[in-house]
Amino acid sequence: MNKCDLYQVEGDKINRKNPFCPRCSSGVFLADHGDRYACGKCGYTEWKSKD
């Protein structure tokens, strides 16, 4: 996956598809694993809600 795949362009706005890691700060994305987001750098895991 390329870094450009983590963004979506809508008109004149750029949106991130995945959230940033709250521990590692901006620039480090959380990987989307279906049921959770995980950081490959520090190991932080954020579970998705089952709504």
N, C-alpha and C positions, 0 to 999 in steps of 0.2 A: 504494500500500500504506500502510495506517495503522500507527502504532506499536503499536497493540493487536494487530495480526496477528502480531507477533514473539513473542508470549507464548502459552502454553497453560495453562489452569487444570485441575488434576486434584484434585478434592476441595477441601482447604484449602491446597493448594500451587500456586505459580505457577512454571512452567518457561520458560526462554528457548528459542526454537526455533533461533536463530542465535547463534554466539559473539560476544563483544565483541572489538574490535580491540586487540591487545596493545600497539600503539604509542600509540593515541589514548586509551586507558583506558576505564573503565566509561562506559556511556551511548552509545557509538558502536558500532553493530552492523556485522558483516561481512555483505555481501550474498551470497546463495546464487545462484551462476551455474551450477549443475549439476555441473561438474567441479572447481570451485574456490570459495573464499570470497574476497571482495575488499572492501576499505575504500574508500568513495567520497571520504573526506576526505583520507587520506594516500597512498593507492595500494597499501597493503600487500596482498599476495596469498598465500593459503594453499591449496595444491593438495590435493584430496581423494585418499585412497588408492584404488586400483582393486581392493580386496578383494572 
